[in-house]
Amino acid sequence: MDLVANKTADYMTQEYWDERYTKDNGDFDWFKKYSDIREHLAPLIPNKDARILMLGCGNSTLSRDMYDDGYHNILNIDYSPVCIEKMREANIDRVGMEWSVMDIRKLDLPDNSFDVAIDKGTMDALLAGVKDPWNPSEEIVENCVSEVREVERVLKKNPESIFIYFTFGQPHFRRSILNVNPEWSLTVQEVGDWFSYFLYTLKYNKL
């Protein structure tokens, strides 16, 4: 199967992902696997009982590998029903792992209900249709900001709560989208050797 959409804007549509996951019966990670980023994630999520929300899980191995490393309290969401059903079946032996069809821009979840939210490349799909990264459309910006605001809503309001976003997107293209609420502090860490990725974190800072 061709792993690249005919138009990158297709990444924003549910139809593209349903078709892709219907044809794709394997695992696929857009960039780093858990083994590559574990050293960065472990200090950010020291409590393995933390309630974790995996945003746009796709057919990545991230949740599976985190579960096998002791993080058992994970809700995986994706807006492709095909994807969710396949992933639920593939992980049926991982007791307690949850799967739900949901839009990251409008989470059907209660306020203050998660300790951690993780986005590994999902927001990048929302930005895939951008022709000029310096001037994304208002609609695309609003889609991304909606994700951030929803994540901040469902995270618990304490200093341990954290939104982790792993992406190839450089800071000058991501800061304004992530920095939408002064009650949350943004940090950026460059990850990688010859080809860099970025690990953004938002932590609640209002005591």
Accessible surface in RSA format (square Angstrom, percent):
REM  Atomic radii and reference values for relative SASA: ProtOr
REM  Chains: A
REM  Algorithm: Lee & Richards
REM  Probe-radius: 1.40
REM  Slices: 20
REM RES _ NUM      All-atoms   Total-Side   Main-Chain    Non-polar    All polar
REM                ABS   REL    ABS   REL    ABS   REL    ABS   REL    ABS   REL
RES MET A   1   106.86  55.3  26.93  17.8  79.92 190.3  40.97  34.8  65.89  87.3
RES ASP A   2   102.74  72.0  78.20  77.8  24.54  58.0  45.27 106.5  57.47  57.3
RES LEU A   3    67.06  37.3  63.01  45.1   4.05  10.2  63.01  44.3   4.05  10.9
RES VAL A   4    92.94  61.2  88.67  80.3   4.27  10.3  88.67  77.0   4.27  11.6
RES ALA A   5     7.99   7.3   0.00   0.0   7.99  18.2   2.49   3.5   5.50  14.6
RES ASN A   6   144.16  99.4 106.71 103.1  37.45  90.2  27.91  67.2 116.25 112.4
RES LYS A   7   138.97  67.8 133.62  82.0   5.35  12.7  81.43  73.3  57.54  61.3
RES THR A   8    69.93  49.7  65.65  66.6   4.28  10.2  47.50  63.8  22.43  33.9
RES ALA A   9    46.10  42.4  42.55  65.7   3.55   8.1  42.83  60.3   3.27   8.7
RES ASP A  10    35.13  24.6  34.81  34.6   0.32   0.8   4.25  10.0  30.88  30.8
RES TYR A  11    29.01  13.5  26.87  15.3   2.14   5.6  21.04  15.8   7.97   9.8
RES MET A  12    47.54  24.6  31.92  21.1  15.63  37.2  26.38  22.4  21.17  28.0
RES THR A  13    54.27  38.6  50.12  50.8   4.15   9.9  50.65  68.0   3.62   5.5
RES GLN A  14    66.72  37.3  63.83  46.6   2.89   6.9  10.51  22.4  56.21  42.6
RES GLU A  15   129.88  74.6 123.16  93.2   6.73  16.0  70.45 136.3  59.43  48.5
RES TYR A  16    32.70  15.3  28.23  16.1   4.47  11.6  31.28  23.5   1.43   1.8
RES TRP A  17    17.99   7.2  17.99   8.7   0.00   0.0  14.41   7.7   3.59   5.8
RES ASP A  18    32.90  23.0  32.74  32.6   0.16   0.4  14.96  35.2  17.94  17.9
RES GLU A  19    96.53  55.4  90.05  68.1   6.48  15.4  34.93  67.6  61.60  50.3
RES ARG A  20     8.13   3.4   4.84   2.5   3.29   7.8   5.90   8.1   2.22   1.3
RES TYR A  21    12.45   5.8  12.45   7.1   0.00   0.0   3.50   2.6   8.95  11.0
RES THR A  22    83.86  59.6  69.94  70.9  13.92  33.2  60.65  81.5  23.21  35.1
RES LYS A  23   123.68  60.3  96.30  59.1  27.38  65.2  64.43  58.0  59.25  63.1
RES ASP A  24    23.77  16.7  18.57  18.5   5.20  12.3   4.60  10.8  19.18  19.1
RES ASN A  25   129.76  89.5  90.97  87.9  38.78  93.4  35.38  85.2  94.38  91.2
RES GLY A  26    41.32  51.0   0.00   N/A  41.32  51.0  32.20  88.4   9.12  20.4
RES ASP A  27    82.90  58.1  53.66  53.4  29.24  69.1  10.17  23.9  72.73  72.5
RES PHE A  28    49.81  24.9  44.48  27.6   5.33  13.9  47.65  28.9   2.16   6.2
RES ASP A  29    17.59  12.3   1.70   1.7  15.90  37.6   1.85   4.4  15.74  15.7
RES TRP A  30   109.97  44.1  84.34  40.8  25.63  60.2  65.62  35.0  44.35  72.0
RES PHE A  31    36.28  18.2  11.31   7.0  24.97  65.0  22.01  13.3  14.26  40.8
RES LYS A  32    52.64  25.7  51.13  31.4   1.51   3.6  11.23  10.1  41.40  44.1
RES LYS A  33    93.12  45.4  92.95  57.0   0.17   0.4  73.57  66.2  19.56  20.8
RES TYR A  34    10.50   4.9  10.50   6.0   0.00   0.0   9.56   7.2   0.94   1.2
RES SER A  35    94.85  80.2  63.85  85.2  31.00  71.4  52.90 112.6  41.95  58.8
RES ASP A  36    71.02  49.8  54.08  53.8  16.94  40.1  11.26  26.5  59.77  59.6
RES ILE A  37     3.47   2.0   3.47   2.6   0.00   0.0   3.47   2.5   0.00   0.0
RES ARG A  38   101.31  42.5 101.31  51.6   0.00   0.0  28.22  38.6  73.09  44.3
RES GLU A  39   128.89  74.0 108.10  81.8  20.79  49.5  39.97  77.3  88.92  72.6
RES HIS A  40    37.60  20.5  30.60  21.3   6.99  17.9  22.72  23.4  14.87  17.3
RES LEU A  41     4.27   2.4   4.25   3.0   0.01   0.0   4.27   3.0   0.00   0.0
RES ALA A  42    32.15  29.6  27.37  42.2   4.78  10.9  27.99  39.4   4.16  11.0
RES PRO A  43    95.25  69.4  65.97  60.1  29.28 106.4  76.16  62.9  19.09 118.7
RES LEU A  44    50.17  27.9  38.63  27.6  11.54  29.0  41.47  29.1   8.69  23.4
RES ILE A  45     2.54   1.4   1.17   0.9   1.37   3.3   2.42   1.7   0.12   0.3
RES PRO A  46   110.82  80.8  80.34  73.2  30.48 110.8  86.76  71.6  24.06 149.5
RES ASN A  47    83.40  57.5  76.75  74.2   6.66  16.0  32.86  79.1  50.54  48.9
RES LYS A  48    80.77  39.4  74.77  45.9   6.00  14.3  54.21  48.8  26.57  28.3
RES ASP A  49   118.18  82.8 104.72 104.2  13.46  31.8  27.64  65.0  90.55  90.3
RES ALA A  50     5.01   4.6   4.34   6.7   0.67   1.5   4.74   6.7   0.27   0.7
RES ARG A  51    50.70  21.3  50.52  25.8   0.17   0.4  16.60  22.7  34.10  20.7
RES ILE A  52     0.06   0.0   0.06   0.0   0.00   0.0   0.06   0.0   0.00   0.0
RES LEU A  53     0.00   0.0   0.00   0.0   0.00   0.0   0.00   0.0   0.00   0.0
RES MET A  54     6.75   3.5   6.75   4.5   0.00   0.0   3.93   3.3   2.82   3.7
RES LEU A  55     1.98   1.1   0.00   0.0   1.98   5.0   0.00   0.0   1.98   5.3
RES GLY A  56    21.20  26.1   0.00   N/A  21.20  26.1   6.04  16.6  15.15  33.9
RES CYS A  57     9.77   7.4   2.79   3.1   6.98  16.4   6.15  15.6   3.62   3.9
RES GLY A  58     8.20  10.1   0.00   N/A   8.20  10.1   8.20  22.5   0.00   0.0
RES ASN A  59    13.55   9.3  12.75  12.3   0.81   1.9   7.51  18.1   6.05   5.8
RES SER A  60    19.40  16.4  16.54  22.1   2.86   6.6  16.54  35.2   2.86   4.0
RES THR A  61     4.91   3.5   3.64   3.7   1.26   3.0   4.54   6.1   0.36   0.5
RES LEU A  62     4.53   2.5   4.38   3.1   0.15   0.4   4.53   3.2   0.00   0.0
RES SER A  63     4.29   3.6   3.37   4.5   0.92   2.1   2.55   5.4   1.74   2.4
RES ARG A  64    76.31  32.0  75.30  38.4   1.01   2.4  18.95  25.9  57.37  34.8
RES ASP A  65    34.70  24.3  30.60  30.5   4.10   9.7  10.54  24.8  24.16  24.1
RES MET A  66     0.37   0.2   0.37   0.2   0.00   0.0   0.37   0.3   0.00   0.0
RES TYR A  67    24.43  11.4  24.31  13.8   0.12   0.3  13.90  10.4  10.53  13.0
RES ASP A  68    92.17  64.6  53.97  53.7  38.20  90.3  32.79  77.2  59.38  59.2
RES ASP A  69    37.38  26.2  27.30  27.2  10.08  23.8  12.67  29.8  24.71  24.6
RES GLY A  70    27.38  33.8   0.00   N/A  27.38  33.8  17.90  49.1   9.48  21.2
RES TYR A  71     6.03   2.8   5.92   3.4   0.11   0.3   1.49   1.1   4.54   5.6
RES HIS A  72    94.15  51.5  90.91  63.2   3.24   8.3  59.76  61.6  34.39  40.0
RES ASN A  73    56.25  38.8  52.88  51.1   3.37   8.1  15.72  37.8  40.53  39.2
RES ILE A  74     0.00   0.0   0.00   0.0   0.00   0.0   0.00   0.0   0.00   0.0
RES LEU A  75    10.75   6.0  10.75   7.7   0.00   0.0  10.75   7.6   0.00   0.0
RES ASN A  76     0.00   0.0   0.00   0.0   0.00   0.0   0.00   0.0   0.00   0.0
RES ILE A  77     0.00   0.0   0.00   0.0   0.00   0.0   0.00   0.0   0.00   0.0
RES ASP A  78    12.83   9.0  11.79  11.7   1.03   2.4   1.82   4.3  11.01  11.0
RES TYR A  79    52.05  24.3  48.41  27.5   3.64   9.5  44.75  33.6   7.30   9.0
RES SER A  80     0.00   0.0   0.00   0.0   0.00   0.0   0.00   0.0   0.00   0.0
RES PRO A  81    58.83  42.9  54.87  50.0   3.96  14.4  55.30  45.7   3.53  21.9
RES VAL A  82    45.68  30.1  40.13  36.3   5.54  13.4  45.40  39.4   0.28   0.8
RES CYS A  83     1.27   1.0   0.13   0.1   1.15   2.7   1.15   2.9   0.13   0.1
RES ILE A  84     1.81   1.0   1.81   1.3   0.00   0.0   1.81   1.3   0.00   0.0
RES GLU A  85    96.75  55.5  96.54  73.0   0.21   0.5  50.87  98.4  45.88  37.5
RES LYS A  86    69.76  34.0  62.17  38.1   7.59  18.1  65.52  59.0   4.24   4.5
RES MET A  87    12.66   6.6  12.66   8.4   0.00   0.0   6.21   5.3   6.45   8.5
RES ARG A  88    96.12  40.4  94.69  48.3   1.43   3.4  45.92  62.8  50.20  30.4
RES GLU A  89   108.67  62.4 102.52  77.6   6.15  14.6  44.15  85.4  64.52  52.7
RES ALA A  90    74.43  68.4  39.13  60.4  35.30  80.3  50.52  71.1  23.91  63.3
RES ASN A  91     7.61   5.2   4.43   4.3   3.18   7.7   0.35   0.8   7.26   7.0
RES ILE A  92   119.09  67.8  97.99  73.0  21.09  50.8 103.35  74.4  15.74  42.7
RES ASP A  93   128.24  89.8 105.07 104.6  23.17  54.8  35.87  84.4  92.37  92.1
RES ARG A  94    50.44  21.2  46.66  23.8   3.78   9.0   8.62  11.8  41.82  25.3
RES VAL A  95   123.35  81.2 111.65 101.1  11.69  28.2 116.65 101.4   6.70  18.2
RES GLY A  96    48.56  59.9   0.00   N/A  48.56  59.9  34.30  94.1  14.26  31.9
RES MET A  97    17.96   9.3   0.22   0.1  17.74  42.2   0.22   0.2  17.74  23.5
RES GLU A  98    73.92  42.4  69.97  52.9   3.95   9.4  29.49  57.0  44.43  36.3
RES TRP A  99    19.59   7.9   5.23   2.5  14.36  33.7   3.55   1.9  16.05  26.0
RES SER A 100    33.82  28.6  30.76  41.0   3.06   7.1  13.97  29.7  19.85  27.8
RES VAL A 101    73.99  48.7  52.12  47.2  21.87  52.7  52.12  45.3  21.87  59.3
RES MET A 102    19.87  10.3  12.94   8.6   6.92  16.5  19.39  16.5   0.48   0.6
RES ASP A 103    43.04  30.1  38.59  38.4   4.45  10.5  17.88  42.1  25.16  25.1
RES ILE A 104    14.44   8.2  12.97   9.7   1.47   3.6  12.97   9.3   1.47   4.0
RES ARG A 105    72.04  30.2  62.00  31.6  10.04  23.9  13.49  18.4  58.55  35.5
RES LYS A 106   167.40  81.7 159.96  98.1   7.43  17.7 102.21  92.0  65.19  69.4
RES LEU A 107     8.75   4.9   0.00   0.0   8.75  22.0   0.06   0.0   8.69  23.4
RES ASP A 108   122.45  85.8 104.50 104.0  17.96  42.5  27.68  65.1  94.77  94.5
RES LEU A 109    28.03  15.6  17.14  12.3  10.88  27.4  20.36  14.3   7.67  20.6
RES PRO A 110    90.77  66.2  79.57  72.5  11.20  40.7  90.21  74.5   0.56   3.5
RES ASP A 111    82.51  57.8  67.06  66.7  15.45  36.5  16.00  37.6  66.51  66.3
RES ASN A 112    77.36  53.3  62.59  60.5  14.77  35.6  18.43  44.3  58.93  57.0
RES SER A 113    29.62  25.0  15.97  21.3  13.65  31.5  21.07  44.9   8.55  12.0
RES PHE A 114     3.70   1.9   3.70   2.3   0.00   0.0   3.70   2.2   0.00   0.0
RES ASP A 115    32.10  22.5  32.10  31.9   0.00   0.0  11.09  26.1  21.00  20.9
RES VAL A 116     4.52   3.0   4.52   4.1   0.00   0.0   4.52   3.9   0.00   0.0
RES ALA A 117     0.00   0.0   0.00   0.0   0.00   0.0   0.00   0.0   0.00   0.0
RES ILE A 118     2.59   1.5   2.46   1.8   0.13   0.3   2.46   1.8   0.13   0.4
RES ASP A 119     0.00   0.0   0.00   0.0   0.00   0.0   0.00   0.0   0.00   0.0
RES LYS A 120    21.63  10.6   8.58   5.3  13.06  31.1   6.39   5.7  15.25  16.2
RES GLY A 121    11.00  13.6   0.00   N/A  11.00  13.6   2.69   7.4   8.31  18.6
RES THR A 122    22.48  16.0  16.41  16.6   6.07  14.5  19.74  26.5   2.74   4.1
RES MET A 123     0.00   0.0   0.00   0.0   0.00   0.0   0.00   0.0   0.00   0.0
RES ASP A 124    14.54  10.2   8.95   8.9   5.58  13.2   9.39  22.1   5.14   5.1
RES ALA A 125    22.11  20.3  18.69  28.8   3.41   7.8  21.55  30.3   0.56   1.5
RES LEU A 126    17.06   9.5  17.06  12.2   0.00   0.0  17.06  12.0   0.00   0.0
RES LEU A 127    21.05  11.7  14.26  10.2   6.79  17.1  14.42  10.1   6.64  17.9
RES ALA A 128    21.84  20.1   4.78   7.4  17.06  38.8  14.71  20.7   7.13  18.9
RES GLY A 129    21.19  26.1   0.00   N/A  21.19  26.1   5.38  14.8  15.81  35.4
RES VAL A 130    34.22  22.5  10.00   9.1  24.22  58.4  12.81  11.1  21.41  58.1
RES LYS A 131   204.09  99.6 166.36 102.1  37.73  89.8 115.58 104.0  88.51  94.3
RES ASP A 132    60.35  42.3  56.79  56.5   3.55   8.4  29.71  69.9  30.64  30.6
RES PRO A 133    68.85  50.2  58.90  53.7   9.95  36.2  60.81  50.2   8.04  50.0
RES TRP A 134   164.76  66.1 142.38  68.9  22.38  52.5 119.32  63.6  45.44  73.7
RES ASN A 135   108.35  74.7  88.07  85.1  20.28  48.8  28.20  67.9  80.15  77.5
RES PRO A 136    40.98  29.9  23.93  21.8  17.05  62.0  25.58  21.1  15.39  95.7
RES SER A 137    58.48  49.4  43.52  58.1  14.96  34.5  50.73 108.0   7.75  10.9
RES GLU A 138   157.26  90.3 146.92 111.2  10.34  24.6  62.72 121.3  94.54  77.2
RES GLU A 139   125.49  72.0 115.68  87.5   9.81  23.4  42.64  82.5  82.85  67.6
RES ILE A 140    16.38   9.3  16.38  12.2   0.00   0.0  16.38  11.8   0.00   0.0
RES VAL A 141    48.85  32.1  48.85  44.2   0.00   0.0  48.85  42.4   0.00   0.0
RES GLU A 142   101.29  58.2 100.64  76.1   0.65   1.6  45.14  87.3  56.15  45.8
RES ASN A 143    18.13  12.5  17.78  17.2   0.35   0.8   0.35   0.8  17.78  17.2
RES CYS A 144     0.00   0.0   0.00   0.0   0.00   0.0   0.00   0.0   0.00   0.0
RES VAL A 145    17.09  11.2  17.09  15.5   0.00   0.0  17.09  14.9   0.00   0.0
RES SER A 146    24.57  20.8  20.69  27.6   3.88   8.9  10.96  23.3  13.61  19.1
RES GLU A 147     0.00   0.0   0.00   0.0   0.00   0.0   0.00   0.0   0.00   0.0
RES VAL A 148     0.00   0.0   0.00   0.0   0.00   0.0   0.00   0.0   0.00   0.0
RES ARG A 149   125.83  52.8 119.71  61.0   6.12  14.6  47.06  64.3  78.77  47.7
RES GLU A 150    29.38  16.9  29.38  22.2   0.00   0.0   7.18  13.9  22.20  18.1
RES VAL A 151     0.00   0.0   0.00   0.0   0.00   0.0   0.00   0.0   0.00   0.0
RES GLU A 152     7.23   4.2   6.92   5.2   0.31   0.7   5.40  10.4   1.83   1.5
RES ARG A 153    70.66  29.7  63.35  32.3   7.31  17.4  53.70  73.4  16.96  10.3
RES VAL A 154     0.00   0.0   0.00   0.0   0.00   0.0   0.00   0.0   0.00   0.0
RES LEU A 155     0.00   0.0   0.00   0.0   0.00   0.0   0.00   0.0   0.00   0.0
RES LYS A 156    72.65  35.4  72.65  44.6   0.00   0.0  33.71  30.3  38.94  41.5
RES LYS A 157    85.38  41.7  57.77  35.4  27.61  65.7  55.27  49.7  30.11  32.1
RES ASN A 158    46.80  32.3  45.16  43.6   1.63   3.9  21.85  52.6  24.95  24.1
RES PRO A 159    56.83  41.4  53.50  48.8   3.33  12.1  53.59  44.2   3.23  20.1
RES GLU A 160   127.52  73.2 115.77  87.6  11.75  28.0  66.45 128.5  61.07  49.9
RES SER A 161     0.73   0.6   0.26   0.4   0.47   1.1   0.33   0.7   0.40   0.6
RES ILE A 162     1.73   1.0   1.73   1.3   0.00   0.0   1.73   1.2   0.00   0.0
RES PHE A 163     1.78   0.9   1.07   0.7   0.71   1.8   1.07   0.6   0.71   2.0
RES ILE A 164     0.50   0.3   0.50   0.4   0.00   0.0   0.50   0.4   0.00   0.0
RES TYR A 165     1.40   0.7   1.40   0.8   0.00   0.0   1.40   1.0   0.00   0.0
RES PHE A 166     2.99   1.5   2.99   1.8   0.00   0.0   2.99   1.8   0.00   0.0
RES THR A 167     0.00   0.0   0.00   0.0   0.00   0.0   0.00   0.0   0.00   0.0
RES PHE A 168   109.12  54.6 100.93  62.5   8.19  21.3 100.93  61.2   8.19  23.5
RES GLY A 169     4.62   5.7   0.00   N/A   4.62   5.7   4.62  12.7   0.00   0.0
RES GLN A 170    81.29  45.5  81.01  59.2   0.28   0.7   9.77  20.8  71.51  54.2
RES PRO A 171    30.41  22.2  30.41  27.7   0.00   0.0  30.41  25.1   0.00   0.0
RES HIS A 172   101.03  55.2  69.80  48.5  31.23  79.9  55.46  57.2  45.57  53.0
RES PHE A 173    48.71  24.4  36.69  22.7  12.02  31.3  40.73  24.7   7.98  22.8
RES ARG A 174    16.22   6.8  16.22   8.3   0.00   0.0   0.00   0.0  16.22   9.8
RES ARG A 175   111.29  46.7 111.21  56.7   0.08   0.2  41.48  56.7  69.81  42.3
RES SER A 176    92.74  78.4  70.18  93.7  22.56  52.0  57.02 121.4  35.71  50.0
RES ILE A 177     6.44   3.7   5.84   4.4   0.60   1.4   6.44   4.6   0.00   0.0
RES LEU A 178     1.78   1.0   1.01   0.7   0.76   1.9   1.01   0.7   0.76   2.1
RES ASN A 179    82.98  57.2  58.56  56.6  24.42  58.8  15.90  38.3  67.08  64.8
RES VAL A 180    32.34  21.3   9.89   9.0  22.45  54.1  17.30  15.0  15.03  40.8
RES ASN A 181    39.58  27.3  34.90  33.7   4.67  11.2   3.96   9.5  35.61  34.4
RES PRO A 182   125.85  91.7  99.36  90.6  26.49  96.3 112.33  92.7  13.53  84.1
RES GLU A 183    55.21  31.7  54.13  41.0   1.07   2.6  15.61  30.2  39.60  32.3
RES TRP A 184     5.52   2.2   1.30   0.6   4.22   9.9   0.01   0.0   5.51   8.9
RES SER A 185    48.91  41.3  42.27  56.4   6.64  15.3  33.99  72.4  14.92  20.9
RES LEU A 186    26.87  15.0   2.07   1.5  24.80  62.3   2.07   1.5  24.80  66.7
RES THR A 187    81.46  57.9  76.60  77.7   4.87  11.6  71.32  95.8  10.14  15.3
RES VAL A 188    43.83  28.8   9.60   8.7  34.23  82.5  10.54   9.2  33.29  90.3
RES GLN A 189    85.15  47.6  81.03  59.2   4.11   9.8  33.09  70.4  52.06  39.5
RES GLU A 190   110.58  63.5  84.46  63.9  26.12  62.2  26.52  51.3  84.05  68.6
RES VAL A 191     7.53   5.0   5.55   5.0   1.98   4.8   7.53   6.5   0.00   0.0
RES GLY A 192    37.47  46.2   0.00   N/A  37.47  46.2   7.82  21.5  29.65  66.4
RES ASP A 193   138.74  97.2 106.36 105.9  32.38  76.6  34.15  80.4 104.59 104.3
RES TRP A 194   234.65  94.2 196.06  94.9  38.59  90.6 177.46  94.6  57.19  92.8
RES PHE A 195   106.90  53.5 102.52  63.5   4.38  11.4 104.13  63.1   2.76   7.9
RES SER A 196    35.52  30.0  22.86  30.5  12.67  29.2  11.54  24.6  23.98  33.6
RES TYR A 197    31.80  14.8  31.80  18.1   0.00   0.0   6.95   5.2  24.84  30.6
RES PHE A 198    21.46  10.7  21.46  13.3   0.00   0.0  21.46  13.0   0.00   0.0
RES LEU A 199     3.89   2.2   2.47   1.8   1.43   3.6   2.47   1.7   1.43   3.8
RES TYR A 200     1.48   0.7   1.34   0.8   0.14   0.4   1.34   1.0   0.14   0.2
RES THR A 201    11.08   7.9  10.61  10.8   0.47   1.1   6.10   8.2   4.97   7.5
RES LEU A 202     2.55   1.4   2.32   1.7   0.23   0.6   2.32   1.6   0.23   0.6
RES LYS A 203    83.07  40.5  83.03  50.9   0.03   0.1  38.84  35.0  44.23  47.1
RES TYR A 204    24.35  11.4  19.94  11.3   4.41  11.5   2.97   2.2  21.37  26.3
RES ASN A 205    66.46  45.8  44.79  43.3  21.67  52.2  28.39  68.3  38.06  36.8
RES LYS A 206   118.62  57.9 106.81  65.5  11.81  28.1  65.62  59.1  53.00  56.5
RES LEU A 207   181.07 100.8 111.41  79.7  69.66 175.1 143.29 100.6  37.77 101.7
END  Absolute sums over single chains surface
CHAIN  1 A    10448.7       8507.7       1941.0       5652.6       4796.2
END  Absolute sums over all chains
TOTAL         10448.7       8507.7       1941.0       5652.6       4796.2
